[in-house]
Amino acid sequence: MRSSLGLGLDVVCVLVFVGIGRGAHHDGVDVVGYLSALWPFLVGVGGGWIAWRVWGRAELIFPSGVGVWGTTVAVGMGLRVLSGQGTAGAFVVVATLFLGAALLGWRVVGRWALLRRR
């Protein structure tokens, strides 16, 4: 798999997470608010890709997927705290579960499709 596709899928997962979250809280279509909620998690994805050296092996569930997932949540929450955004316990749980399902989910599906093709 091309690294750009894997990174793109990880970014889409974060875009969807933030979009659903903002929609669920009736925050409306506010570009500044969306970007404010988005950037900590995008930095987390980037940090995960760098920390876990994901390029060339983005489709691996472990360590790539699990590493990106953990880093995305940890960095995203840390940056939210530093920037004065909320990190309520329920939000941390929902973010961890959703991002885990999304960031690992596309890898599981991709792995399954690859094995099936063989």
N, C-alpha and C positions, 0 to 999 in steps of 0.2 A: 504494500500500500504506500502510496505517496504521502510524505509527511504533510504536505499542504492540505490534502484531503482530511487526514486525521486531525490536524489542528483546526481546520474549518468545522469539522463535526463537533469538536469540543467547544468551540466558540458558539456554534448554533445551540448547543445544550444550555449554555449560560444565558444566551439571548432569550431562549424560551422560558427558562426558569424565572428570570427577572420580569419578562412580559406577563407570565401567568400570575406571579406574585403581585405585581402592581395592579393587574386587572381584578384579582380577588379582593383587593382592599379598596376597590373603587377609586383608585388614584387618577383615573382618566388618562387621556393622551397628553402627557406633559413630557416633552423631550428632555428638558433639563432634569426633571425628576427621574426619568428612566435612566439617563446617562449617569446620574448620581448614584443610583442603586447598582448599575451595571459595572462601573469601572473597577471596584475592588475585586470582583470575581474574575474579570478579564485579566487583571494583573495576576491573580492566583493561578489561572490557567497557564499564562506565560511562565510564571515562576515554576510551576509543576513541570512544564516541558523542559525548562533549563535544568532544574534540580535533578530530574530523573532521566535526562538525556534521551528523550522520547523519539527524536527524529530517527526515521528508518525502522522504527518498531512500535509505531503508535497503536497498532491493532492488538498488541499484547495486553491481556487482562492484568497480568502481574509480571513485572512491576509497573509497567507504564500506566495502565488504567487506574490501579489502586493508588499509585503515587500522585498522579494528576488530580484525582478525586480528593485525596487528603490535603494536598497542597492548596487546591482551589478553595476548599472550605476554610482551612486554617488561615491562609493569607487574606481571603475575602473577609472573614470575620474580624481579623486583626485590623485590617484597614478601615473597616466600618467603625470600629471602636475609636481608632485614631482620628477619624474624620467626623466624629460626633454623631454617627448614625446608630440606629438601634441594633441590639443583638439579644433580644429576648430569648429565653430558653426554648420556647416553642419554635421560634424562627430558626434557631440553630439546628434543632432536630429536623424540621421540614427541609431546610436547605441541604443538610447532610444526606437525608434519604432521597430527595429528588435528584440532587446532583450525582449521587451514587448510582441510582437507577439509570440516569441518562448517560453519564460518562462511561459506565461499565456496560450499559445496555447495548450501545451501538457496537462495542467491541465484541460482545457475546454474539450478537447477530452476524457481524462480519466474520467471526471465527467459524460459526456454524455454516455460513454460506460457502466459505473457503473449503471446509472439510467436505461439504456436500458436493462441491464441484469436482473434487478429487475422486 
